[in-house]
Amino acid sequence: MDLEAVIEKLVPGGLGLARTPEGVLLVRGALPGERVRVRAERKKNHLEGTVVEILEPSPDREDPGLPPGADLPMRYEAQLPIKEGFVRESLARVARLEAEVHPILPSPAPLGYRTAAQFALHPLGGLAYRRPGSDELVRVEDDPLLAGPLREALKLLSGWPLVGLEEVALRGSLLTGEVQLGLVGGKARNFRKAAAGLVEAGIAGVWWGAADPRGRFRGPTRFLAGKETLLERYGELEVQIDVVSFAQVNPRAAAGLYAEAAELAGAGGEALELYGGSGVLGFFLARNFARVTVTDLNRRSIEKGRADAARLGLENVRFARADAREAARFGPAELVAVDPPRSGLARETLAALLELKPQKIVYIACDPATWARDVARLAERGYRLDFVRPYDFFPYTHHVEVLSYLTMSS
């Protein structure tokens, strides 16, 4: 059905909420205060739709040539209170806890902040983004959210004859200005010659990854040409990154969060970091803890972390390749830091965390709703939520990071 609606507010997930005679309507692509024409369909308890036409745009609407996934096309200053509101709403509605939410800290740069991106190959040539929620491909020639080195790499790749692949990925360094390319799909041996040519053309390094239903670079990977790793700066730390393992895509914003997390954590004996990747947060914690153990399942991340710890002289940081569900075997720990995926803490991980009974927990989240659910469960088991602050790692999108700190109630 087609209908007109006025958007009251945005809800977590970036959807606009409107109340209509037909029921509550959730709309993708609309901003608060806008009158829109929507094509909607009925769900179980509400309507969902997409914008067909903006009849009365918000005075805050702003679109500097944004890609399809950028669902907050508005002045940067106007985005921040909305994201802070997502955290407040999740805390009140999901966690049902009262706690002060400290003011959101903005991204150091609202544009040109992304140091990683993934693209599909467009059937008519060039690279494309997938429109959220569909398989529709939107050809991309530029993206103002990408850091400068990635924009240059995108120009190069748009004219390169990439065939036999499912996707490509880019990872760049703000520190060095270099970019790595990840090729996804096909067989590694078929791309060795192309990889060498890409390095000659200016790409710093090329990796290959098998197509895997579990996700990008979750299966076998091969290094093909150029530099195997790049260096990136997080605050005062210079650490290795690559295109086939996780690192925060907005390193300047992440460095601010890590520094505040370390300040909240204080000092102590044993600290444990779960979902630690290559250990950047663990390195921040290592300044004030006698020993820090970093765990992650990704073998490549663990290898990079060990090499970085040795290069930085951080002898009190150790790494273990382990599932977060195994947390209890790394205890006891005075502090446990967690930065789980969007789904939050698995029940088994939460059980292991409660078995450890750390005095202090630093919980970093990329989804306010699952964070609020987990915080409520921890509160039920004797933890007090002492600190909450949203961070903006992803300007022009609804995504928001949450830094929180909990202590065991006496």
N, C-alpha and C positions, 0 to 999 in steps of 0.2 A: 504494500500500500504506500501511497505518497501522501505526506502530510506536512504541515508547517508547525514549527515549534520554536520556542525561545529557550536557549540554554541557560539554566540556572547556575551551574558550576561544573567543574571537572572532577571526576572521581578517580581514585587510584586505578591505574591502567590507562589513563589519558582519555577516557570517554566522557563526552558531555552528557549531562543529565538534564532532562526536560520532563515536565509533567503535562500530559495531554489527556483529552477526554477518553482516549483509547487505552490509557495506562502510562506507566513510567517508561520513558524512552531513553535509551543510551545510544549516543551518536559518536561515530569516529569522524574527526576532521572539523569539528566545530569548537568555538571558543566561548567562554562565559559572556552572556549578554547578547550574543548574536541571534538574529532571527534567520532560520534556515528552512529550506525545503529538503525533506529527507525521504529516501526510499527505505522503508522499514519492513521488517518481518517479525511475526510474533514468536517469542520464545515461551518458556514455561510460565514465568511470572512477570515478564516485561516485554517491551519491544526493543529491537536493535536495528540500527540502520546506518547508512552512510549519507553524507551530504551530496545533494544533487545541485543545489544552488544556494549561495549565501545572499539572502535578501537584504539584511542589514548587518554589515560587518562590524566587528569590534574596533574601536579606535586604537586598540593595542595590536591589531593584526599587522604582522610584518613577515615578509618572505624573501630573504636574500638568495633565492634560487635553491631552496632546500630540496633534499632527496626525499623519496616517498616515505621513509621511516621517521622523518622529523615531524612529529605530530603536535608540536607546540609552536606554530608559526606566529610568534608575537614578540614584542619588544622584550629584550632580555630582562630588564628590571621587573617586568610584569610576570615573567615566568617563575621567579623565585618564591613569592608568597604562595603560589599555587602548589609548588612542590613541597614547601614546608607544610602546607595544609594537608597533603597526602599523608605525611607522617603523623601529624596531630590526629587526623581522622582514624588512622589505623590503630593508634594507641588507645583512643577512646572507644571505638566500635569493636575492634578485634581483641585487643589485650584487656580492655576495660580497666586500665590502670591510670592513675593520676601521677604525672611526672612533668617536670619542666622540660619543654622542648626549646633548646637554645637556637638562636637565629641561624638560618642556613648560611653556609659559606659558599659563595659563588665560585664558578670556575675562573681561574686566572685569565682565561681567554674564552669569550663566548663563541667565537668562530676559529677555525683552524686548529682545533684542539685534538682531533682524533688521530692517533698514530697507528690505527689498525682498521682494515676494511675488508669486506668479502664481496665478491661479484660473481654473477652468473655470466655465461657467454651468450650474447644475443644471437639468435639464428641468422640475423642479417648482418652480422659483424659487430665488432666492438664489445664493450662490457655493459652489464646491466645490473640494476638492483631489482630484487623481487618486491612487489608491492605487498605490504603486510597483510596477512590473512588470505593471500591468494597466490597462484602460480604466475600471475601476470608479470612480464618483464618490462622494465622501464629503462631504456638505454641511457647511459650516463656518460657525459663528456667532461663534467666538472662537478665538484661538490665542495661548497664553502666550509663545510664542517671538517674536512680533511686537513691535516697539517700540510704545510707547503711541500715537503719532500714527496708526500703521497700524491698530491695533485700533479706534480711533475711526472711521477711514475704512471699515473693514470693516463696522461696524455701520450706517453710512450706506448703503453700497452694497447690503447685504443686503435693504433695503427699496426699492431703486430699480428701476424697470422697465427693465432692460437687455435688449434684444432685438436680434437680427441680428448678434450677435458670436460669436466662437469662444472668446475668452479675455479676461481683463482682468489688468492688472499694476499694482502699487503700488510707488512709490519715495518714501520719506520722509526727512526730515532731523532728526537729533537736535538739531542746532544751533538750528533755527528752529521745529521742531514742525510743519512743513508737509508736505503729501503731494501728490504728483502721481499721476495716473491714466493708464494706457495702455489704449486700446481696440484689440483685435486682431480683424480680420475685417471683412467688409462693405465699404462705400465711405465714405470720409471725409466726404463731403458730407451723408450721412444722419445724422451725429452732431453736427453743429455746434450745433444748438439744444439738444440734451441736454448737450453740453459746457458751454455757457453756464450752464445750470441747475445743473449740478454745481459749478461755480465759485461760484455764488451760495449753494449749500448748504454750502460750506466746503472743497471740494477746491481746492488752490492752482493747479493747472494740469492741462490735459488734452491728451494726444497721441493720435494714431491711427497704427496700423501695419497694413499689408496682411498677410493670412495668407500665410505663406511656408513651403514644406517645409524650407527650410534652418534655420528656427528663428525665434523671436520677434524682431521688429524687425530682421530681416536684409534685408527688402525695403523698399519705399517707406514713408516715415513723413510725417506731417503734424502740425504744431502747430495745435491747435484753439481753445484758450481759456485765459485766466489767465496764470500765470507760465511762461515758457519753460524756466527753470532754477531750481533751488534752491541754496542754499549749505549745505555740510556742512564740519565741522571734522575734519581728520586731524592730530592733534597740535596744532602751532601754526599750521598752514596751513588757510585757509578756501578751498575750491575749489567749482566748480560741479558739480552732478550733475543728471541727469534720468532719466526712466523708460525712455528708448529707447536708452541706451548704458550700458556696463558701469561699475560702481563696486563696490568691496567692500561687502558687506551688513552687516558688523560693523566700522564705522569706527574704533571705539576700539581693538579688537584689532589691526586693520590698521595703525593708527598706530604701535603698539608694534613691530610687525614691521618697518615701513619705517625706523623710527629705528635699530633694531639692524642692519638691512641697510646703512644709510649708515655706521654706525660700523665695521662689518666692512670695507666698501669703502675706507675711509680717504680719502686725498686724491690728486689727480693732475691730468693734463691733460685727455684726452678720455675721456668715458664715453658708452656707447651703451645704450639701453634698448629691448629688443624686446618686442612684445605690451604696449606701454606704456599703452594706453588714453589717458586725458587727462593722464597724466604725473605722478601724485602721487608715486610713488617717485622719478622724475626730479627733482622739486622738492626732495626730501630730499637727493639726491645733489648738487644744484647748489651746496650750501653749501661743498663741499670740492673740486669739480672745475672746471677752467677753462671747459669747455664740455660740455654734456650734450645728446645727440640722442635724441629719443623717437620711436619709430616704431610705427604701428598701422594697421590696414586700415580702421577705422571712421572715416568722414569726420566724423561728429558729435563723436566723442571728440577728434579732432585740433583741430577748431574750438574746443571748450571749453578744451583745453589751451593753445592759443595765447592765448586771451583771458585765462585765469588767469595765465599767465606774464607778460603785459603788466601786468595789474592788480597782481600781487605784485612787480613790478619785477625779475623774474628774466631779465635780458637775456642770460644765458649758456645759456639753454635754448632749443633749436630743435625743431620738430616736422616730421615727414615722414610722409605717408601712403604706406605701403609694407608689403609682405608681409615677414614675418620671414625668409623664404628669400632675400631681397635684402640681408641683413645686410652682406655683404662690401663692398658699394659705399659703406657709410657709415664705413669704416675709414680709417686705423688707429684703434684704440681701446685704451686701457690697461685699461679695465674694460668688461665687457658684463654687463648685468643682464637676466635672462629670467624671465618669469612666464607660461608657456605654458598652454593649455587642458589639460583632464584627459588628453588623449591624449599629452601630452608634446611633445618636440621632433620635428618631422618630420625625416626623414633629410636632406632638402635643407637645412633650417635648421641641423642639426648640422654638415653639411659646410661651410656658410657660416661658422659660428662657428669651426670649426677653421681655415678659411682666414684669418680675421682674427687668430687666435693672440693673443687678449688675455692679459695677464699675470694678470688677476683676473676671476673669474666669480661673480656672485651669482645663484643659481638658487632661485627661489621656486616651490613646487609645491603643487597641490591634490590630487595623487594619489601616495601613497608608492611604488607599484609602478612607474609610468612614470618617476617621478623617479629611482628606483634604477637602472632600465635605462639612462637617459641618463647618470647619474653614472658608471656602469661604462664606458660608451663613451668618456666624457671621460678617465677614468683610463687607459684603454688608449692614449690619445693624449698622455699626459704630464702630465695634471692631477692634483693631489693634493687630496683632500677634507679641508679644514682645519677645517670647522665645520658642525655640524648641530643644529638645534633645531626641534622641533615647536611649533606654535602652535594653540590651539583657537579657531577662528572660528565654529564651529557646534555649541555645546553640545546635548546630547541626540540627536545624530546621530553616525554613524561617521566623518564627514568630518574630516580633519585637514590643516592646512597645514604645509609644511616650508620652513624657511629654511636655505639652505646656502651655503657659500663655498668656492670652489676657487681654487687658484693653480697656475701653470705650474711644474712641478718644475724645479729648476736643473740 
